[in-house]
Amino acid sequence: DQERVFVGGPTGALECTEIATGHSTVWTNAFVGSLTSLAVLPDNHSLFAAGRGGGLKKIDWPTRTASDLPASLLAISAMAISPTGTRLATGDLQGFVRLWDVDSLREIAVLGKHQGRVNGIQFQPDGHTILSVDAADLRIWRGGSAQSTAQLP
């Protein structure tokens, strides 16, 4: 809704700034350790936060409550929310690309693996196509498999 901006930092604090007023609110203990990635749901009140130590949380900003996703994850380096807000795509330091159900907080699939750290991930407007990139490759994921790979210069 472009009414607020969320920012995470190296101390685990999460800050929300209201665009119209410039007023900021900080939740100092939102996360243990450094925040590495944030993805905001379309309601602009809920978000996912990932930390360097491997944790992934779904946070409800108005109530300042958090739900942990499975702790077996490696450190997440990138994530994105689908246009409908029903899916979360994550990429991690070991190159894995995963798909999650936002409501149940369950992993739906491991789509595949890059050769190195996933540096970026994005849903396309159709909500079914995901782009992910590492230092050398751009991958396009459709229906749970990599349909094509492009070498980056």
N, C-alpha and C positions, 0 to 999 in steps of 0.2 A: 504493500500500500504506500510505500515511499514516505511513511510518516516517522520511521525510526531507523537508526543504524546501530548495529551491534559490532563490538570490537572485543577481541580477546587478546591476552598478552602473556608474557613469560612467567608471571606470578600466579596464573590461574584465575585472575580476576576477569570478570565479564562486565563490559560497559555498554549501556544503552543510551543513545542520544536522540532526543525528540527533535526532528528537523525544524519544525515550525518555531520552536522556542529556543533551541540550542541547549535546553536543560539535559544534563547527564545524570544517570543513576549508575552506581557501581555496586556489583555483588562481588565482594572481595574473595570469598571462598567458594566460588562456583565450581572450581575444578582444582584437583591436587596436581601441582606441577604446571608446566608450560602448555598453553593452548596452541595447537598447530593448525586447526581448521575449524571453520564454522559454516553451517548451512541453515538458512532461515526458511521456515515453512511459509506458504502463501498467506497464512493468517497474520504474519509478522509479529506474533507473540510467542511462538514456540520455535525452538531451534535445536540443532544437533551441534555438539561440541566434542572435538577430539583432542587428545593430549599426547605429548611426546612419549609418555610411558605406556601407551597402548590402550587407554580407556576411551570409551565412547559413551556419551550421555545424551538423552533427550531432555531438554530443559523447557519448563513452562515458565516464561519470564514473569508474568503477573504474580504468581504465587511463590516464585523462587524455589521450585521443587525440581528434582532431577531423577530420571530413571536410567539405570545403567543397562547398556546392552552387553552381550556376552563378553567377558573379560579375556577371552582367549585371543583377542585380536592383537596383531602387531600394530605399531604406531601408524596411524592414518595420516597420510600426507595431503589428501585432497578428497573433497566430497561435494555432492550436488543433490538437490531435491528435484524430483520430477515436476513438470508444469502443473499437474493436478495435486501435488503434495502427498501422494500416496506411496511413493518409493524414494529410497535414499540410495545413491550409488557412492561407493567409497573406493579409494585407491590407497595402497599402503607402501611402506618403505621397501618391501620385498617384491613389489610389482603386481600384487594381486588386485583384481577388480571384483568387487562384490556388490550384490543388490540386496536391499533390505526392505521389509514391509514397515512402513512408518507406524501404523496402528498397533500391530502386534509386537513390534521391536524384534522381529525374527529375521534371520538371514534367509533369503529366498534362493540365492544361487551365487556360486563363484563363477563369474563369467569367463575368467581366464587370467593370464599372467603376462606382464611385460618383462623384459630382460632386467630392468632396474626400477628404481623408485618411480611411482606414478606422481607426476608433477602437476597434473591438472585433469579434471573430469567435468563433463557437462552433458546434460540431457538436451536433446534437440526438441523443438516445439511439438513434434508428434508424440512425445512422451515414451516412445518405445526404442528410440535410437540413442545410444550413449557414445560420446567421444571421450577417449582417454589418451594421455600423452606422457611419454617418459622423455629422457634426454635424446633419444634417437628415432622413436616411432610414434606415429599417430594411429590409433586403432579405433575402428568403428564397430560397435557391438549391437547386434540385432538378434532378438530371440535367443539370447543366451550363448551366442558364439561370435567370434571375431569374423566379420564378413570381408574386411579388407584391411591392409596395413600399408601406410605410406611412410617412406623414409623421410625424415626431416633433414634439411641442409645442414 
